[in-house]
Amino acid sequence: MESLWDRQGIVSVTSKRIAAPDRKAAEDLPASGLIDAKIASLADWRGEILASIRTLIRDADPTVSEEVKWRKPSNPSGVPVWSHGGILCTGEIYRDKVKLTFARGASLPDPSGLFNASLDGNTRRAIDLHNGDEIDEPAFKALIRAAVALNRAGR
């Protein structure tokens, strides 16, 4: 599914064609609208993964805040960020993967072994999802809840 922006900057669903978002209209959209547009513009497996991850995050923490950070000319749609008392995780899109980076992942319990990237750092941990990968939904939700609890407990 792909999207077009109308004059008010609202995303509408169409088929087979994507217009670049108007920068001014995009600035007026809430972060959730920008994330909707990013997902819609990824008319492949990466959009499906990002949409399903977003749903899991919202299920795990219905009060999660969505933001879009690090918008720049090379990545005008920015990076989706989910926060609750601090950043929980980011959803970066690459050609061959969707990378979910947990800001304080090294401090989180991961009994299911979801973290499979950025394992050498002292702070962050990541989950790289490739085409065809499935995520253990209960374990991922538990990871989100643990990240929220860690943020609430403070540093």
Beta strands, then each sheet from edge to edge (+ up, - down):
strand 1: 2-5
strand 2: 11-14
strand 3: 65-69
strand 4: 79-83
strand 5: 87-93
strand 6: 98-102
strand 7: 125-129
sheet 1: 1+ 2-
sheet 2: 3+ 4- 5+ 6- 7+
end
